[in-house]
Amino acid sequence: MPFIRIQLMKGRTIEQKRELAKSIIDIIDKTKFAKKEDVHVIYEEMNDDNYYCD
């Protein structure tokens, strides 16, 4: 049972996150890595003050 963890900055809509999760799950299913119903996508949202990139 794969767990896909995605870290991203806050600000995406629930629709955007659902669309991304569905796309990822479809790819995993198509490659026969795991069945759709066994894949879990977990989002970890960060605030701007918890991330730095130059």
mmCIF entry with sequence, helices, sheets and N, C-alpha, C, O atoms, coordinates in Angstrom:
data_MODEL
# 
_entry.id   MODEL 
# 
_entity.id                         1 
_entity.type                       polymer 
_entity.pdbx_number_of_molecules   1 
# 
_entity_poly.entity_id                      1 
_entity_poly.type                           'polypeptide(L)' 
_entity_poly.nstd_linkage                   no 
_entity_poly.nstd_monomer                   no 
_entity_poly.pdbx_seq_one_letter_code       MPFIRIQLMKGRTIEQKRELAKSIIDIIDKTKFAKKEDVHVIYEEMNDDNYYCD 
_entity_poly.pdbx_seq_one_letter_code_can   MPFIRIQLMKGRTIEQKRELAKSIIDIIDKTKFAKKEDVHVIYEEMNDDNYYCD 
_entity_poly.pdbx_strand_id                 A 
# 
loop_
_entity_poly_seq.entity_id 
_entity_poly_seq.num 
_entity_poly_seq.mon_id 
_entity_poly_seq.hetero 
1 1  MET n 
1 2  PRO n 
1 3  PHE n 
1 4  ILE n 
1 5  ARG n 
1 6  ILE n 
1 7  GLN n 
1 8  LEU n 
1 9  MET n 
1 10 LYS n 
1 11 GLY n 
1 12 ARG n 
1 13 THR n 
1 14 ILE n 
1 15 GLU n 
1 16 GLN n 
1 17 LYS n 
1 18 ARG n 
1 19 GLU n 
1 20 LEU n 
1 21 ALA n 
1 22 LYS n 
1 23 SER n 
1 24 ILE n 
1 25 ILE n 
1 26 ASP n 
1 27 ILE n 
1 28 ILE n 
1 29 ASP n 
1 30 LYS n 
1 31 THR n 
1 32 LYS n 
1 33 PHE n 
1 34 ALA n 
1 35 LYS n 
1 36 LYS n 
1 37 GLU n 
1 38 ASP n 
1 39 VAL n 
1 40 HIS n 
1 41 VAL n 
1 42 ILE n 
1 43 TYR n 
1 44 GLU n 
1 45 GLU n 
1 46 MET n 
1 47 ASN n 
1 48 ASP n 
1 49 ASP n 
1 50 ASN n 
1 51 TYR n 
1 52 TYR n 
1 53 CYS n 
1 54 ASP n 
# 
_struct_asym.id          A 
_struct_asym.entity_id   1 
# 
loop_
_struct_conf.conf_type_id 
_struct_conf.id 
_struct_conf.pdbx_PDB_helix_id 
_struct_conf.beg_label_comp_id 
_struct_conf.beg_label_asym_id 
_struct_conf.beg_label_seq_id 
_struct_conf.pdbx_beg_PDB_ins_code 
_struct_conf.end_label_comp_id 
_struct_conf.end_label_asym_id 
_struct_conf.end_label_seq_id 
_struct_conf.pdbx_end_PDB_ins_code 
_struct_conf.beg_auth_comp_id 
_struct_conf.beg_auth_asym_id 
_struct_conf.beg_auth_seq_id 
_struct_conf.end_auth_comp_id 
_struct_conf.end_auth_asym_id 
_struct_conf.end_auth_seq_id 
_struct_conf.pdbx_PDB_helix_class 
_struct_conf.details 
_struct_conf.pdbx_PDB_helix_length 
HELX_P HELX_P1 AA1 ILE A 14 ? LYS A 30 ? ILE A 14 LYS A 30 1 ? 17 
HELX_P HELX_P2 AA2 LYS A 36 ? ASP A 38 ? LYS A 36 ASP A 38 5 ? 3  
HELX_P HELX_P3 AA3 ASP A 48 ? ASN A 50 ? ASP A 48 ASN A 50 5 ? 3  
# 
_struct_conf_type.id          HELX_P 
_struct_conf_type.criteria    ? 
_struct_conf_type.reference   ? 
# 
_struct_sheet.id               AA1 
_struct_sheet.type             ? 
_struct_sheet.number_strands   2 
_struct_sheet.details          ? 
# 
_struct_sheet_order.sheet_id     AA1 
_struct_sheet_order.range_id_1   1 
_struct_sheet_order.range_id_2   2 
_struct_sheet_order.offset       ? 
_struct_sheet_order.sense        parallel 
# 
loop_
_struct_sheet_range.sheet_id 
_struct_sheet_range.id 
_struct_sheet_range.beg_label_comp_id 
_struct_sheet_range.beg_label_asym_id 
_struct_sheet_range.beg_label_seq_id 
_struct_sheet_range.pdbx_beg_PDB_ins_code 
_struct_sheet_range.end_label_comp_id 
_struct_sheet_range.end_label_asym_id 
_struct_sheet_range.end_label_seq_id 
_struct_sheet_range.pdbx_end_PDB_ins_code 
_struct_sheet_range.beg_auth_comp_id 
_struct_sheet_range.beg_auth_asym_id 
_struct_sheet_range.beg_auth_seq_id 
_struct_sheet_range.end_auth_comp_id 
_struct_sheet_range.end_auth_asym_id 
_struct_sheet_range.end_auth_seq_id 
AA1 1 PHE A 3  ? MET A 9  ? PHE A 3  MET A 9  
AA1 2 HIS A 40 ? MET A 46 ? HIS A 40 MET A 46 
# 
loop_
_atom_site.group_PDB 
_atom_site.id 
_atom_site.type_symbol 
_atom_site.label_atom_id 
_atom_site.label_alt_id 
_atom_site.label_comp_id 
_atom_site.label_asym_id 
_atom_site.label_entity_id 
_atom_site.label_seq_id 
_atom_site.pdbx_PDB_ins_code 
_atom_site.Cartn_x 
_atom_site.Cartn_y 
_atom_site.Cartn_z 
_atom_site.occupancy 
_atom_site.B_iso_or_equiv 
_atom_site.pdbx_formal_charge 
_atom_site.auth_seq_id 
_atom_site.auth_comp_id 
_atom_site.auth_asym_id 
_atom_site.auth_atom_id 
_atom_site.pdbx_PDB_model_num 
ATOM 1   N N  . MET A 1 1  ? 0.840  -1.164 0.000   1.00 0.00 ? 1  MET A N  1 
ATOM 2   C CA . MET A 1 1  ? 0.000  0.000  0.000   1.00 0.00 ? 1  MET A CA 1 
ATOM 3   C C  . MET A 1 1  ? 0.895  1.242  0.000   1.00 0.00 ? 1  MET A C  1 
ATOM 4   O O  . MET A 1 1  ? 1.393  1.634  1.056   1.00 0.00 ? 1  MET A O  1 
ATOM 5   N N  . PRO A 1 2  ? 1.109  1.863  -1.154  1.00 0.00 ? 2  PRO A N  1 
ATOM 6   C CA . PRO A 1 2  ? 1.980  3.034  -1.240  1.00 0.00 ? 2  PRO A CA 1 
ATOM 7   C C  . PRO A 1 2  ? 1.354  4.280  -0.607  1.00 0.00 ? 2  PRO A C  1 
ATOM 8   O O  . PRO A 1 2  ? 0.161  4.547  -0.752  1.00 0.00 ? 2  PRO A O  1 
ATOM 9   N N  . PHE A 1 3  ? 2.190  5.021  0.090   1.00 0.00 ? 3  PHE A N  1 
ATOM 10  C CA . PHE A 1 3  ? 1.818  6.332  0.601   1.00 0.00 ? 3  PHE A CA 1 
ATOM 11  C C  . PHE A 1 3  ? 2.690  7.347  -0.131  1.00 0.00 ? 3  PHE A C  1 
ATOM 12  O O  . PHE A 1 3  ? 3.917  7.289  -0.045  1.00 0.00 ? 3  PHE A O  1 
ATOM 13  N N  . ILE A 1 4  ? 2.073  8.261  -0.839  1.00 0.00 ? 4  ILE A N  1 
ATOM 14  C CA . ILE A 1 4  ? 2.787  9.301  -1.570  1.00 0.00 ? 4  ILE A CA 1 
ATOM 15  C C  . ILE A 1 4  ? 2.674  10.578 -0.748  1.00 0.00 ? 4  ILE A C  1 
ATOM 16  O O  . ILE A 1 4  ? 1.575  11.082 -0.517  1.00 0.00 ? 4  ILE A O  1 
ATOM 17  N N  . ARG A 1 5  ? 3.808  11.095 -0.312  1.00 0.00 ? 5  ARG A N  1 
ATOM 18  C CA . ARG A 1 5  ? 3.819  12.300 0.520   1.00 0.00 ? 5  ARG A CA 1 
ATOM 19  C C  . ARG A 1 5  ? 4.310  13.471 -0.333  1.00 0.00 ? 5  ARG A C  1 
ATOM 20  O O  . ARG A 1 5  ? 5.379  13.404 -0.940  1.00 0.00 ? 5  ARG A O  1 
ATOM 21  N N  . ILE A 1 6  ? 3.516  14.539 -0.369  1.00 0.00 ? 6  ILE A N  1 
ATOM 22  C CA . ILE A 1 6  ? 3.841  15.715 -1.164  1.00 0.00 ? 6  ILE A CA 1 
ATOM 23  C C  . ILE A 1 6  ? 3.946  16.915 -0.234  1.00 0.00 ? 6  ILE A C  1 
ATOM 24  O O  . ILE A 1 6  ? 3.004  17.238 0.490   1.00 0.00 ? 6  ILE A O  1 
ATOM 25  N N  . GLN A 1 7  ? 5.099  17.570 -0.259  1.00 0.00 ? 7  GLN A N  1 
ATOM 26  C CA . GLN A 1 7  ? 5.295  18.783 0.529   1.00 0.00 ? 7  GLN A CA 1 
ATOM 27  C C  . GLN A 1 7  ? 5.179  19.973 -0.408  1.00 0.00 ? 7  GLN A C  1 
ATOM 28  O O  . GLN A 1 7  ? 5.814  20.008 -1.462  1.00 0.00 ? 7  GLN A O  1 
ATOM 29  N N  . LEU A 1 8  ? 4.361  20.954 -0.018  1.00 0.00 ? 8  LEU A N  1 
ATOM 30  C CA . LEU A 1 8  ? 4.162  22.118 -0.857  1.00 0.00 ? 8  LEU A CA 1 
ATOM 31  C C  . LEU A 1 8  ? 3.801  23.319 0.002   1.00 0.00 ? 8  LEU A C  1 
ATOM 32  O O  . LEU A 1 8  ? 3.422  23.189 1.166   1.00 0.00 ? 8  LEU A O  1 
ATOM 33  N N  . MET A 1 9  ? 3.931  24.493 -0.606  1.00 0.00 ? 9  MET A N  1 
ATOM 34  C CA . MET A 1 9  ? 3.573  25.719 0.081   1.00 0.00 ? 9  MET A CA 1 
ATOM 35  C C  . MET A 1 9  ? 2.052  25.823 0.141   1.00 0.00 ? 9  MET A C  1 
ATOM 36  O O  . MET A 1 9  ? 1.359  25.341 -0.754  1.00 0.00 ? 9  MET A O  1 
ATOM 37  N N  . LYS A 1 10 ? 1.541  26.444 1.184   1.00 0.00 ? 10 LYS A N  1 
ATOM 38  C CA . LYS A 1 10 ? 0.098  26.657 1.312   1.00 0.00 ? 10 LYS A CA 1 
ATOM 39  C C  . LYS A 1 10 ? -0.399 27.531 0.166   1.00 0.00 ? 10 LYS A C  1 
ATOM 40  O O  . LYS A 1 10 ? 0.344  28.341 -0.388  1.00 0.00 ? 10 LYS A O  1 
ATOM 41  N N  . GLY A 1 11 ? -1.664 27.349 -0.173  1.00 0.00 ? 11 GLY A N  1 
ATOM 42  C CA . GLY A 1 11 ? -2.262 28.231 -1.171  1.00 0.00 ? 11 GLY A CA 1 
ATOM 43  C C  . GLY A 1 11 ? -2.966 27.504 -2.302  1.00 0.00 ? 11 GLY A C  1 
ATOM 44  O O  . GLY A 1 11 ? -3.703 28.133 -3.061  1.00 0.00 ? 11 GLY A O  1 
ATOM 45  N N  . ARG A 1 12 ? -2.763 26.197 -2.438  1.00 0.00 ? 12 ARG A N  1 
ATOM 46  C CA . ARG A 1 12 ? -3.458 25.441 -3.488  1.00 0.00 ? 12 ARG A CA 1 
ATOM 47  C C  . ARG A 1 12 ? -4.891 25.181 -3.047  1.00 0.00 ? 12 ARG A C  1 
ATOM 48  O O  . ARG A 1 12 ? -5.166 25.032 -1.856  1.00 0.00 ? 12 ARG A O  1 
ATOM 49  N N  . THR A 1 13 ? -5.792 25.129 -4.003  1.00 0.00 ? 13 THR A N  1 
ATOM 50  C CA . THR A 1 13 ? -7.185 24.825 -3.681  1.00 0.00 ? 13 THR A CA 1 
ATOM 51  C C  . THR A 1 13 ? -7.349 23.322 -3.507  1.00 0.00 ? 13 THR A C  1 
ATOM 52  O O  . THR A 1 13 ? -6.502 22.539 -3.935  1.00 0.00 ? 13 THR A O  1 
ATOM 53  N N  . ILE A 1 14 ? -8.439 22.935 -2.879  1.00 0.00 ? 14 ILE A N  1 
ATOM 54  C CA . ILE A 1 14 ? -8.730 21.511 -2.713  1.00 0.00 ? 14 ILE A CA 1 
ATOM 55  C C  . ILE A 1 14 ? -8.912 20.852 -4.077  1.00 0.00 ? 14 ILE A C  1 
ATOM 56  O O  . ILE A 1 14 ? -8.557 19.687 -4.258  1.00 0.00 ? 14 ILE A O  1 
ATOM 57  N N  . GLU A 1 15 ? -9.462 21.591 -5.033  1.00 0.00 ? 15 GLU A N  1 
ATOM 58  C CA . GLU A 1 15 ? -9.635 21.044 -6.382  1.00 0.00 ? 15 GLU A CA 1 
ATOM 59  C C  . GLU A 1 15 ? -8.289 20.760 -7.038  1.00 0.00 ? 15 GLU A C  1 
ATOM 60  O O  . GLU A 1 15 ? -8.128 19.727 -7.689  1.00 0.00 ? 15 GLU A O  1 
ATOM 61  N N  . GLN A 1 16 ? -7.319 21.659 -6.879  1.00 0.00 ? 16 GLN A N  1 
ATOM 62  C CA . GLN A 1 16 ? -5.983 21.446 -7.439  1.00 0.00 ? 16 GLN A CA 1 
ATOM 63  C C  . GLN A 1 16 ? -5.317 20.225 -6.811  1.00 0.00 ? 16 GLN A C  1 
ATOM 64  O O  . GLN A 1 16 ? -4.687 19.428 -7.505  1.00 0.00 ? 16 GLN A O  1 
ATOM 65  N N  . LYS A 1 17 ? -5.458 20.085 -5.509  1.00 0.00 ? 17 LYS A N  1 
ATOM 66  C CA . LYS A 1 17 ? -4.837 18.950 -4.819  1.00 0.00 ? 17 LYS A CA 1 
ATOM 67  C C  . LYS A 1 17 ? -5.513 17.637 -5.205  1.00 0.00 ? 17 LYS A C  1 
ATOM 68  O O  . LYS A 1 17 ? -4.840 16.618 -5.364  1.00 0.00 ? 17 LYS A O  1 
ATOM 69  N N  . ARG A 1 18 ? -6.814 17.652 -5.353  1.00 0.00 ? 18 ARG A N  1 
ATOM 70  C CA . ARG A 1 18 ? -7.518 16.432 -5.780  1.00 0.00 ? 18 ARG A CA 1 
ATOM 71  C C  . ARG A 1 18 ? -7.115 16.035 -7.192  1.00 0.00 ? 18 ARG A C  1 
ATOM 72  O O  . ARG A 1 18 ? -6.899 14.855 -7.469  1.00 0.00 ? 18 ARG A O  1 
ATOM 73  N N  . GLU A 1 19 ? -7.012 17.018 -8.091  1.00 0.00 ? 19 GLU A N  1 
ATOM 74  C CA . GLU A 1 19 ? -6.616 16.731 -9.476  1.00 0.00 ? 19 GLU A CA 1 
ATOM 75  C C  . GLU A 1 19 ? -5.213 16.138 -9.525  1.00 0.00 ? 19 GLU A C  1 
ATOM 76  O O  . GLU A 1 19 ? -4.971 15.176 -10.255 1.00 0.00 ? 19 GLU A O  1 
ATOM 77  N N  . LEU A 1 20 ? -4.294 16.699 -8.762  1.00 0.00 ? 20 LEU A N  1 
ATOM 78  C CA . LEU A 1 20 ? -2.927 16.176 -8.718  1.00 0.00 ? 20 LEU A CA 1 
ATOM 79  C C  . LEU A 1 20 ? -2.908 14.762 -8.156  1.00 0.00 ? 20 LEU A C  1 
ATOM 80  O O  . LEU A 1 20 ? -2.244 13.883 -8.706  1.00 0.00 ? 20 LEU A O  1 
ATOM 81  N N  . ALA A 1 21 ? -3.630 14.537 -7.067  1.00 0.00 ? 21 ALA A N  1 
ATOM 82  C CA . ALA A 1 21 ? -3.669 13.208 -6.456  1.00 0.00 ? 21 ALA A CA 1 
ATOM 83  C C  . ALA A 1 21 ? -4.238 12.179 -7.427  1.00 0.00 ? 21 ALA A C  1 
ATOM 84  O O  . ALA A 1 21 ? -3.701 11.079 -7.548  1.00 0.00 ? 21 ALA A O  1 
ATOM 85  N N  . LYS A 1 22 ? -5.314 12.525 -8.116  1.00 0.00 ? 22 LYS A N  1 
ATOM 86  C CA . LYS A 1 22 ? -5.917 11.596 -9.079  1.00 0.00 ? 22 LYS A CA 1 
ATOM 87  C C  . LYS A 1 22 ? -4.944 11.265 -10.205 1.00 0.00 ? 22 LYS A C  1 
ATOM 88  O O  . LYS A 1 22 ? -4.865 10.115 -10.636 1.00 0.00 ? 22 LYS A O  1 
ATOM 89  N N  . SER A 1 23 ? -4.202 12.262 -10.685 1.00 0.00 ? 23 SER A N  1 
ATOM 90  C CA . SER A 1 23 ? -3.219 12.026 -11.751 1.00 0.00 ? 23 SER A CA 1 
ATOM 91  C C  . SER A 1 23 ? -2.114 11.084 -11.280 1.00 0.00 ? 23 SER A C  1 
ATOM 92  O O  . SER A 1 23 ? -1.726 10.166 -12.002 1.00 0.00 ? 23 SER A O  1 
ATOM 93  N N  . ILE A 1 24 ? -1.615 11.311 -10.085 1.00 0.00 ? 24 ILE A N  1 
ATOM 94  C CA . ILE A 1 24 ? -0.561 10.458 -9.533  1.00 0.00 ? 24 ILE A CA 1 
ATOM 95  C C  . ILE A 1 24 ? -1.069 9.034  -9.354  1.00 0.00 ? 24 ILE A C  1 
ATOM 96  O O  . ILE A 1 24 ? -0.384 8.076  -9.715  1.00 0.00 ? 24 ILE A O  1 
ATOM 97  N N  . ILE A 1 25 ? -2.254 8.896  -8.804  1.00 0.00 ? 25 ILE A N  1 
ATOM 98  C CA . ILE A 1 25 ? -2.834 7.569  -8.583  1.00 0.00 ? 25 ILE A CA 1 
ATOM 99  C C  . ILE A 1 25 ? -3.060 6.848  -9.908  1.00 0.00 ? 25 ILE A C  1 
ATOM 100 O O  . ILE A 1 25 ? -2.821 5.645  -10.002 1.00 0.00 ? 25 ILE A O  1 
ATOM 101 N N  . ASP A 1 26 ? -3.518 7.570  -10.934 1.00 0.00 ? 26 ASP A N  1 
ATOM 102 C CA . ASP A 1 26 ? -3.718 6.963  -12.257 1.00 0.00 ? 26 ASP A CA 1 
ATOM 103 C C  . ASP A 1 26 ? -2.409 6.431  -12.830 1.00 0.00 ? 26 ASP A C  1 
ATOM 104 O O  . ASP A 1 26 ? -2.376 5.335  -13.391 1.00 0.00 ? 26 ASP A O  1 
ATOM 105 N N  . ILE A 1 27 ? -1.339 7.193  -12.693 1.00 0.00 ? 27 ILE A N  1 
ATOM 106 C CA . ILE A 1 27 ? -0.034 6.759  -13.210 1.00 0.00 ? 27 ILE A CA 1 
ATOM 107 C C  . ILE A 1 27 ? 0.440  5.502  -12.485 1.00 0.00 ? 27 ILE A C  1 
ATOM 108 O O  . ILE A 1 27 ? 0.919  4.560  -13.116 1.00 0.00 ? 27 ILE A O  1 
ATOM 109 N N  . ILE A 1 28 ? 0.309  5.490  -11.178 1.00 0.00 ? 28 ILE A N  1 
ATOM 110 C CA . ILE A 1 28 ? 0.723  4.313  -10.409 1.00 0.00 ? 28 ILE A CA 1 
ATOM 111 C C  . ILE A 1 28 ? -0.090 3.096  -10.817 1.00 0.00 ? 28 ILE A C  1 
ATOM 112 O O  . ILE A 1 28 ? 0.454  1.999  -10.941 1.00 0.00 ? 28 ILE A O  1 
ATOM 113 N N  . ASP A 1 29 ? -1.379 3.279  -11.026 1.00 0.00 ? 29 ASP A N  1 
ATOM 114 C CA . ASP A 1 29 ? -2.252 2.183  -11.454 1.00 0.00 ? 29 ASP A CA 1 
ATOM 115 C C  . ASP A 1 29 ? -1.869 1.690  -12.853 1.00 0.00 ? 29 ASP A C  1 
ATOM 116 O O  . ASP A 1 29 ? -1.816 0.483  -13.088 1.00 0.00 ? 29 ASP A O  1 
ATOM 117 N N  . LYS A 1 30 ? -1.604 2.608  -13.775 1.00 0.00 ? 30 LYS A N  1 
ATOM 118 C CA . LYS A 1 30 ? -1.261 2.232  -15.158 1.00 0.00 ? 30 LYS A CA 1 
ATOM 119 C C  . LYS A 1 30 ? 0.051  1.465  -15.240 1.00 0.00 ? 30 LYS A C  1 
ATOM 120 O O  . LYS A 1 30 ? 0.213  0.603  -16.104 1.00 0.00 ? 30 LYS A O  1 
ATOM 121 N N  . THR A 1 31 ? 0.980  1.770  -14.354 1.00 0.00 ? 31 THR A N  1 
ATOM 122 C CA . THR A 1 31 ? 2.271  1.074  -14.376 1.00 0.00 ? 31 THR A CA 1 
ATOM 123 C C  . THR A 1 31 ? 2.216  -0.253 -13.634 1.00 0.00 ? 31 THR A C  1 
ATOM 124 O O  . THR A 1 31 ? 3.214  -0.970 -13.559 1.00 0.00 ? 31 THR A O  1 
ATOM 125 N N  . LYS A 1 32 ? 1.043  -0.581 -13.083 1.00 0.00 ? 32 LYS A N  1 
ATOM 126 C CA . LYS A 1 32 ? 0.825  -1.836 -12.344 1.00 0.00 ? 32 LYS A CA 1 
ATOM 127 C C  . LYS A 1 32 ? 1.646  -1.901 -11.058 1.00 0.00 ? 32 LYS A C  1 
ATOM 128 O O  . LYS A 1 32 ? 1.879  -2.982 -10.518 1.00 0.00 ? 32 LYS A O  1 
ATOM 129 N N  . PHE A 1 33 ? 2.083  -0.741 -10.573 1.00 0.00 ? 33 PHE A N  1 
ATOM 130 C CA . PHE A 1 33 ? 2.839  -0.703 -9.317  1.00 0.00 ? 33 PHE A CA 1 
ATOM 131 C C  . PHE A 1 33 ? 1.933  -1.031 -8.139  1.00 0.00 ? 33 PHE A C  1 
ATOM 132 O O  . PHE A 1 33 ? 2.331  -1.727 -7.205  1.00 0.00 ? 33 PHE A O  1 
ATOM 133 N N  . ALA A 1 34 ? 0.705  -0.516 -8.199  1.00 0.00 ? 34 ALA A N  1 
ATOM 134 C CA . ALA A 1 34 ? -0.287 -0.788 -7.148  1.00 0.00 ? 34 ALA A CA 1 
ATOM 135 C C  . ALA A 1 34 ? -1.670 -0.479 -7.701  1.00 0.00 ? 34 ALA A C  1 
ATOM 136 O O  . ALA A 1 34 ? -1.810 0.245  -8.687  1.00 0.00 ? 34 ALA A O  1 
ATOM 137 N N  . LYS A 1 35 ? -2.680 -1.033 -7.062  1.00 0.00 ? 35 LYS A N  1 
ATOM 138 C CA . LYS A 1 35 ? -4.056 -0.752 -7.454  1.00 0.00 ? 35 LYS A CA 1 
ATOM 139 C C  . LYS A 1 35 ? -4.462 0.630  -6.942  1.00 0.00 ? 35 LYS A C  1 
ATOM 140 O O  . LYS A 1 35 ? -3.998 1.085  -5.896  1.00 0.00 ? 35 LYS A O  1 
ATOM 141 N N  . LYS A 1 36 ? -5.342 1.290  -7.710  1.00 0.00 ? 36 LYS A N  1 
ATOM 142 C CA . LYS A 1 36 ? -5.798 2.629  -7.328  1.00 0.00 ? 36 LYS A CA 1 
ATOM 143 C C  . LYS A 1 36 ? -6.279 2.700  -5.886  1.00 0.00 ? 36 LYS A C  1 
ATOM 144 O O  . LYS A 1 36 ? -5.941 3.626  -5.148  1.00 0.00 ? 36 LYS A O  1 
ATOM 145 N N  . GLU A 1 37 ? -7.065 1.716  -5.501  1.00 0.00 ? 37 GLU A N  1 
ATOM 146 C CA . GLU A 1 37 ? -7.668 1.766  -4.163  1.00 0.00 ? 37 GLU A CA 1 
ATOM 147 C C  . GLU A 1 37 ? -6.654 1.574  -3.035  1.00 0.00 ? 37 GLU A C  1 
ATOM 148 O O  . GLU A 1 37 ? -6.983 1.773  -1.866  1.00 0.00 ? 37 GLU A O  1 
ATOM 149 N N  . ASP A 1 38 ? -5.431 1.190  -3.380  1.00 0.00 ? 38 ASP A N  1 
ATOM 150 C CA . ASP A 1 38 ? -4.401 0.975  -2.361  1.00 0.00 ? 38 ASP A CA 1 
ATOM 151 C C  . ASP A 1 38 ? -3.441 2.155  -2.208  1.00 0.00 ? 38 ASP A C  1 
ATOM 152 O O  . ASP A 1 38 ? -2.586 2.144  -1.322  1.00 0.00 ? 38 ASP A O  1 
ATOM 153 N N  . VAL A 1 39 ? -3.573 3.168  -3.058  1.00 0.00 ? 39 VAL A N  1 
ATOM 154 C CA . VAL A 1 39 ? -2.646 4.304  -3.057  1.00 0.00 ? 39 VAL A CA 1 
ATOM 155 C C  . VAL A 1 39 ? -3.222 5.436  -2.201  1.00 0.00 ? 39 VAL A C  1 
ATOM 156 O O  . VAL A 1 39 ? -4.405 5.764  -2.296  1.00 0.00 ? 39 VAL A O  1 
ATOM 157 N N  . HIS A 1 40 ? -2.370 6.020  -1.371  1.00 0.00 ? 40 HIS A N  1 
ATOM 158 C CA . HIS A 1 40 ? -2.769 7.142  -0.517  1.00 0.00 ? 40 HIS A CA 1 
ATOM 159 C C  . HIS A 1 40 ? -1.853 8.326  -0.806  1.00 0.00 ? 40 HIS A C  1 
ATOM 160 O O  . HIS A 1 40 ? -0.633 8.171  -0.862  1.00 0.00 ? 40 HIS A O  1 
ATOM 161 N N  . VAL A 1 41 ? -2.435 9.501  -0.989  1.00 0.00 ? 41 VAL A N  1 
ATOM 162 C CA . VAL A 1 41 ? -1.669 10.723 -1.216  1.00 0.00 ? 41 VAL A CA 1 
ATOM 163 C C  . VAL A 1 41 ? -1.850 11.617 0.006   1.00 0.00 ? 41 VAL A C  1 
ATOM 164 O O  . VAL A 1 41 ? -2.971 11.909 0.421   1.00 0.00 ? 41 VAL A O  1 
ATOM 165 N N  . ILE A 1 42 ? -0.729 12.043 0.570   1.00 0.00 ? 42 ILE A N  1 
ATOM 166 C CA . ILE A 1 42 ? -0.738 12.873 1.772   1.00 0.00 ? 42 ILE A CA 1 
ATOM 167 C C  . ILE A 1 42 ? -0.058 14.202 1.446   1.00 0.00 ? 42 ILE A C  1 
ATOM 168 O O  . ILE A 1 42 ? 1.078  14.227 0.974   1.00 0.00 ? 42 ILE A O  1 
ATOM 169 N N  . TYR A 1 43 ? -0.757 15.293 1.699   1.00 0.00 ? 43 TYR A N  1 
ATOM 170 C CA . TYR A 1 43 ? -0.189 16.625 1.481   1.00 0.00 ? 43 TYR A CA 1 
ATOM 171 C C  . TYR A 1 43 ? 0.290  17.197 2.807   1.00 0.00 ? 43 TYR A C  1 
ATOM 172 O O  . TYR A 1 43 ? -0.401 17.127 3.823   1.00 0.00 ? 43 TYR A O  1 
ATOM 173 N N  . GLU A 1 44 ? 1.486  17.760 2.772   1.00 0.00 ? 44 GLU A N  1 
ATOM 174 C CA . GLU A 1 44 ? 2.027  18.503 3.912   1.00 0.00 ? 44 GLU A CA 1 
ATOM 175 C C  . GLU A 1 44 ? 2.219  19.934 3.435   1.00 0.00 ? 44 GLU A C  1 
ATOM 176 O O  . GLU A 1 44 ? 3.087  20.209 2.607   1.00 0.00 ? 44 GLU A O  1 
ATOM 177 N N  . GLU A 1 45 ? 1.410  20.835 3.955   1.00 0.00 ? 45 GLU A N  1 
ATOM 178 C CA . GLU A 1 45 ? 1.489  22.227 3.526   1.00 0.00 ? 45 GLU A CA 1 
ATOM 179 C C  . GLU A 1 45 ? 2.350  23.029 4.497   1.00 0.00 ? 45 GLU A C  1 
ATOM 180 O O  . GLU A 1 45 ? 2.245  22.883 5.714   1.00 0.00 ? 45 GLU A O  1 
ATOM 181 N N  . MET A 1 46 ? 3.202  23.880 3.928   1.00 0.00 ? 46 MET A N  1 
ATOM 182 C CA . MET A 1 46 ? 4.125  24.681 4.728   1.00 0.00 ? 46 MET A CA 1 
ATOM 183 C C  . MET A 1 46 ? 3.791  26.159 4.577   1.00 0.00 ? 46 MET A C  1 
ATOM 184 O O  . MET A 1 46 ? 3.290  26.592 3.540   1.00 0.00 ? 46 MET A O  1 
ATOM 185 N N  . ASN A 1 47 ? 4.073  26.919 5.618   1.00 0.00 ? 47 ASN A N  1 
ATOM 186 C CA . ASN A 1 47 ? 3.981  28.375 5.556   1.00 0.00 ? 47 ASN A CA 1 
ATOM 187 C C  . ASN A 1 47 ? 5.255  28.924 4.934   1.00 0.00 ? 47 ASN A C  1 
ATOM 188 O O  . ASN A 1 47 ? 6.299  28.271 4.964   1.00 0.00 ? 47 ASN A O  1 
ATOM 189 N N  . ASP A 1 48 ? 5.171  30.121 4.371   1.00 0.00 ? 48 ASP A N  1 
ATOM 190 C CA . ASP A 1 48 ? 6.350  30.755 3.778   1.00 0.00 ? 48 ASP A CA 1 
ATOM 191 C C  . ASP A 1 48 ? 7.491  30.918 4.775   1.00 0.00 ? 48 ASP A C  1 
ATOM 192 O O  . ASP A 1 48 ? 8.660  30.843 4.397   1.00 0.00 ? 48 ASP A O  1 
ATOM 193 N N  . ASP A 1 49 ? 7.161  31.140 6.043   1.00 0.00 ? 49 ASP A N  1 
ATOM 194 C CA . ASP A 1 49 ? 8.215  31.371 7.028   1.00 0.00 ? 49 ASP A CA 1 
ATOM 195 C C  . ASP A 1 49 ? 8.916  30.088 7.471   1.00 0.00 ? 49 ASP A C  1 
ATOM 196 O O  . ASP A 1 49 ? 9.851  30.146 8.270   1.00 0.00 ? 49 ASP A O  1 
ATOM 197 N N  . ASN A 1 50 ? 8.488  28.944 6.972   1.00 0.00 ? 50 ASN A N  1 
ATOM 198 C CA . ASN A 1 50 ? 9.125  27.667 7.298   1.00 0.00 ? 50 ASN A CA 1 
ATOM 199 C C  . ASN A 1 50 ? 9.935  27.108 6.136   1.00 0.00 ? 50 ASN A C  1 
ATOM 200 O O  . ASN A 1 50 ? 10.327 25.941 6.157   1.00 0.00 ? 50 ASN A O  1 
ATOM 201 N N  . TYR A 1 51 ? 10.189 27.934 5.120   1.00 0.00 ? 51 TYR A N  1 
ATOM 202 C CA . TYR A 1 51 ? 10.888 27.456 3.936   1.00 0.00 ? 51 TYR A CA 1 
ATOM 203 C C  . TYR A 1 51 ? 11.732 28.591 3.381   1.00 0.00 ? 51 TYR A C  1 
ATOM 204 O O  . TYR A 1 51 ? 11.313 29.749 3.386   1.00 0.00 ? 51 TYR A O  1 
ATOM 205 N N  . TYR A 1 52 ? 12.924 28.252 2.901   1.00 0.00 ? 52 TYR A N  1 
ATOM 206 C CA . TYR A 1 52 ? 13.781 29.256 2.272   1.00 0.00 ? 52 TYR A CA 1 
ATOM 207 C C  . TYR A 1 52 ? 14.407 28.676 1.022   1.00 0.00 ? 52 TYR A C  1 
ATOM 208 O O  . TYR A 1 52 ? 14.897 27.547 1.026   1.00 0.00 ? 52 TYR A O  1 
ATOM 209 N N  . CYS A 1 53 ? 14.388 29.448 -0.042  1.00 0.00 ? 53 CYS A N  1 
ATOM 210 C CA . CYS A 1 53 ? 15.064 29.080 -1.288  1.00 0.00 ? 53 CYS A CA 1 
ATOM 211 C C  . CYS A 1 53 ? 15.655 30.343 -1.874  1.00 0.00 ? 53 CYS A C  1 
ATOM 212 O O  . CYS A 1 53 ? 14.952 31.344 -2.020  1.00 0.00 ? 53 CYS A O  1 
ATOM 213 N N  . ASP A 1 54 ? 16.938 30.316 -2.215  1.00 0.00 ? 54 ASP A N  1 
ATOM 214 C CA . ASP A 1 54 ? 17.626 31.499 -2.736  1.00 0.00 ? 54 ASP A CA 1 
ATOM 215 C C  . ASP A 1 54 ? 17.461 31.615 -4.220  1.00 0.00 ? 54 ASP A C  1 
ATOM 216 O O  . ASP A 1 54 ? 17.976 32.553 -4.827  1.00 0.00 ? 54 ASP A O  1 
# 
